[in-house]
Amino acid sequence: MRLVEALRQRAVVMWRTHADRMPDEAAALSVLALADLHDAAEQAGAPWTLLLDEFGAVIKMAAQRGVAILQRGRSHGGQVIVITQSAADIDALTQQPGLLASLTDNFAGVVAHRQTSPESRDWLAKLMGTRSLWQMTSQTGAHGHTHTGRGSARRVREFRISSDTFGSLNRGEAVIYTPIAGEPIRASILPVHLPQAEPERIDPAGPRTRCEVPVYPEQTLPTTRSPDGTPIAQRTGPGKSA
């Protein structure tokens, strides 16, 4: 498979690195895959989207290439979506304090689900900025039972989304923030209902290769249900290849 042709045909290409079992091989593969994508995107001249799951681990294994694809993605007609369990993973896994902050300039939008780490909650609150407002004070008398009519007003700033908000998000809720839109919003994320369909092989008539992974019903996950009990997706049926 030529990556340039895959990009031109709007194909879906997936890399699985097995980082837990083969960390050295996964690091080498991550570097090569990101380097190939960087070069192919420049040659293909077509829009593309890259999804990097477990972004903290990707940066740990291929920091230079990962940062490069973030910085140059837009100039090559693409966009990069990064996913991490916690905002603190990037600094923790790479042992490079401040790396997350330096990457923030490349983020066009953030979707933040529930965060339990105080550091992650504080970082998100700072990322989404503050608003200016007037803070009023009133003077009281008689041990607080009366108002004297005197007081003061001053301009202060408060977080648009408080740090505690990220710890109180329910399942399926997230705070969505894009710097262009300005104000972050708390929203419920609707599940996507996927059609029950078998994926087509890229070359149906060609020989099967060792990279095709057999998938069997007993190895699949049980049905996932939304909070109201409605099934979201279920993968069943005879053995198939992915």
C-alpha positions in Angstrom: 0.0 0.0 0.0 1.3 3.4 -1.0 0.3 6.0 1.6 0.2 8.8 -1.0 -2.5 6.9 -3.0 -4.4 6.1 0.2 -4.6 9.8 1.1 -5.8 10.7 -2.4 -8.5 8.0 -2.3 -9.7 9.1 1.2 -8.9 5.7 2.5 -8.7 4.8 6.2 -5.3 3.5 7.3 -4.7 2.2 10.9 -1.4 1.5 12.7 -1.3 -0.7 15.7 2.0 -0.6 17.5 1.6 -3.1 20.4 3.4 -0.6 22.7 2.8 -2.7 25.8 4.4 -5.9 24.5 7.0 -4.5 22.1 7.9 -1.0 23.3 11.2 -0.7 21.2 9.5 -1.9 18.0 6.5 0.3 18.7 8.7 3.4 19.1 10.5 2.7 15.8 7.2 2.1 14.0 5.7 5.3 15.4 8.6 7.4 14.2 8.5 5.8 10.7 4.7 6.1 10.4 4.6 9.8 11.4 7.6 10.5 9.1 5.9 8.7 6.1 2.6 10.5 6.8 4.4 13.9 6.9 6.0 13.3 3.5 3.0 11.7 1.9 0.7 14.5 3.0 3.0 17.0 1.2 2.9 14.9 -2.0 -0.7 13.9 -2.0 -2.2 17.4 -2.2 -5.5 16.1 -0.6 -7.2 16.9 2.8 -6.5 14.3 5.5 -7.1 13.7 9.2 -4.8 12.0 11.6 -6.1 10.5 14.9 -3.5 9.8 17.5 -4.9 7.7 20.4 -2.9 7.5 23.7 -1.2 10.7 22.7 1.0 10.8 25.7 2.6 7.4 24.8 3.0 8.6 21.1 4.9 11.7 22.2 7.0 9.6 24.6 8.1 7.3 21.7 8.3 9.8 18.9 8.3 13.2 20.4 10.1 15.1 17.5 7.9 13.6 14.8 4.7 14.0 16.8 5.4 17.7 17.4 6.3 18.2 13.8 3.1 16.7 12.5 1.1 18.9 14.8 2.9 22.1 13.7 2.9 21.4 10.0 -0.5 19.6 9.6 -2.5 22.7 8.7 0.0 23.8 6.0 -0.2 20.4 4.4 -4.0 20.4 4.2 -4.7 18.2 7.2 -5.8 18.2 10.8 -4.6 16.2 13.8 -6.9 14.9 16.6 -5.1 13.8 19.7 -6.7 11.7 22.5 -5.3 11.1 26.0 -6.8 9.8 29.2 -5.5 12.7 31.2 -4.0 16.1 30.4 -1.2 15.2 32.8 -0.1 12.2 30.8 2.0 14.1 28.3 4.4 15.6 30.9 4.3 12.5 33.1 5.2 10.0 30.3 7.8 12.2 28.6 9.4 13.5 31.8 9.5 16.9 30.0 7.8 19.5 32.2 6.1 22.2 30.1 5.8 20.1 27.0 2.0 20.2 27.2 2.0 23.9 27.5 4.2 24.3 24.4 1.9 22.1 22.4 -1.2 24.1 23.4 -0.5 26.7 20.7 -1.2 24.0 18.1 -4.7 23.1 19.5 -7.6 24.6 17.6 -10.2 23.1 19.9 -10.5 21.0 23.1 -13.1 18.5 24.2 -12.5 17.8 27.9 -14.4 15.0 29.7 -14.3 14.3 33.4 -10.8 14.8 35.0 -10.0 13.7 38.5 -6.5 15.0 38.7 -6.3 18.5 40.3 -3.4 19.4 38.0 -5.4 18.5 34.9 -8.5 20.4 36.1 -6.4 23.5 36.9 -4.6 23.3 33.6 -7.9 23.1 31.7 -9.4 26.0 33.6 -6.4 28.2 32.8 -6.5 27.1 29.2 -10.1 28.2 28.7 -9.3 31.6 30.1 -11.0 34.2 32.3 -13.7 36.8 32.0 -13.7 40.3 33.6 -16.6 41.3 35.9 -17.4 43.8 38.7 -17.1 42.6 42.3 -19.4 44.5 44.7 -19.0 44.8 48.5 -21.5 46.3 51.0 -20.7 47.7 54.4 -23.0 46.4 57.2 -23.7 47.5 60.7 -25.4 46.1 63.8 -23.4 43.0 63.6 -24.4 42.4 60.0 -28.1 43.0 60.5 -28.2 46.4 58.6 -26.6 48.0 55.6 -25.0 51.3 55.9 -25.4 52.1 52.2 -21.7 52.2 51.7 -19.7 49.8 49.6 -17.1 49.4 46.9 -16.8 48.0 43.4 -13.7 46.7 41.6 -12.9 44.9 38.4 -11.8 41.3 38.9 -11.3 38.2 36.7 -12.8 34.7 37.2 -12.3 31.5 35.2 -14.8 31.0 32.4 -15.1 27.3 33.5 -14.1 26.6 37.1 -11.6 23.9 37.9 -14.3 22.0 39.9 -16.5 21.8 36.9 -14.2 19.3 35.2 -14.4 17.0 38.2 -18.2 17.1 38.3 -18.9 16.1 34.7 -21.2 13.1 34.3 -20.7 10.3 31.9 -21.3 11.5 28.4 -20.7 15.2 29.3 -17.8 17.3 28.2 -16.7 20.9 28.1 -16.1 22.1 24.5 -13.8 25.0 23.8 -12.5 26.6 20.6 -10.5 29.8 20.9 -12.2 31.3 17.9 -15.7 30.8 19.3 -14.5 32.2 22.7 -16.8 31.0 25.4 -16.5 27.3 26.4 -19.8 25.4 26.8 -20.8 22.3 28.9 -22.5 19.8 26.6 -23.8 16.3 26.4 -22.0 14.2 23.7 -24.5 12.1 21.7 -23.4 8.5 20.8 -22.9 7.7 17.2 -25.0 4.7 16.0 -22.9 2.8 13.5 -24.6 0.7 10.8 -24.4 -3.0 11.0 -22.2 -3.7 8.0 -19.2 -5.8 7.1 -16.1 -3.8 6.1 -14.8 -4.4 2.6 -11.3 -5.6 2.0 -9.1 -3.2 0.1 -8.3 -5.9 -2.5 -11.1 -8.6 -2.4 -9.5 -10.7 -5.0 -6.0 -10.5 -3.6 -4.3 -12.9 -1.2 -4.7 -12.5 2.5 -1.7 -11.2 4.3 -0.4 -11.7 7.8 -1.4 -8.2 8.8 -5.1 -9.0 8.5 -6.4 -9.7 12.0 -9.2 -12.3 12.4 -12.1 -11.2 14.6 -14.5 -13.7 16.2 -17.7 -13.1 18.2 -16.3 -14.5 21.4 -13.5 -12.0 21.3 -15.7 -8.9 20.9 -17.0 -6.6 23.6 -20.5 -6.8 24.9 -23.2 -4.4 23.8 -22.5 -0.8 24.9 -25.6 1.0 26.2 -26.3 4.7 26.6 -27.5 6.1 30.0 -31.1 5.6 29.0 -30.5 1.9 28.2 -30.5 2.1 24.4 -27.9 -0.1 22.7 -25.2 2.0 21.1 -23.3 -0.6 19.0 -22.9 -4.3 18.9 -20.5 -6.3 16.8 -21.7 -9.9 16.3 -21.8 -12.4 13.4 -19.6 -15.0 11.9 -15.8 -14.8 12.0 -14.5 -12.0 9.8 -11.2 -10.2 9.0 -10.4 -6.6 9.7 
